[in-house]
Amino acid sequence: MALTLTACASAGPPPPFEPPTTEAREVGDPASATDPGTPEDPAAGWTQTGVASWYGDPFHGRRTASGEVYDMDELTAAHQTLPFGTVVDVLNLDNGMRVELRVTDRGPFAKNRILDVSRAGARALDMIGPGTANVRITIMKPGGDVVSLRGGCVVVQIAAYRDRESAEAKAREAGAMGFRATIEESDDWYRTIVGPFARESDVRDAIRALDGFARRCPEGTPPPPGG
């Protein structure tokens, strides 16, 4: 059953810190992460436990998947599925440090990790040196819908390659499934995207079918049908 998202939802106080057990867990060990799967409309109070990492250069100053420019000294984070704008309480289970971060990007894509935090977030969690930490995240404020948070025009990125031939092959696969696919070239990458979309339901259908992620339309994209 999908959870109902309401603007006035309140998470209440986040769960208290519980010191780690005396049995050490290897950071990155699959057994150390519990991911029940992100619900379609995650509400305040939803939690997830696993491994977090942090990212800074060379991503500082680049545009994130939400369309914002990444500033590693702001309290932000990347999550694979939580809606952009979601505010999460992040508790470092290794030392009890915690901070609230706003989801503005997609990632991490390393196996067995659930969150990438900014350098500012890593400092607040005292994980700059280790690079990773066991964390529990709790939604404090749900994000907005996937389309309105990106200016009313959304594409779904399904792949990125260094060579155009691979990107075009991926575009043909998406086209055979009924999606309008194009190639975006920038920073020596060829990104295969489908869309544009104006309805959140269409975005979710594309994400499910093609295993991609939503992002703001590239500059100059014609308005999507129904937009």
Secondary structure, 3 states (H helix, E strand, C coil): CCCCCCCCCCCCCCCCCCCCCCCCCCCCCHHHCECCCCCCCCCCCCEEEEEEEECCCCCCCCECCCCCECCCCCCEEECCCCCCCCEEEEEECCCCCEEEEEEEECCCCCCCEEEEECHHHHHHCCCCCCCEEEEEEEEEECCCCCCHHHCCCEEEEEEEECCHHHHHHHHHHHHHCCCCEEEEEECCEEEEEEEEECCHHHHHHHHHHHCCEEEECCCCCCCCCCC
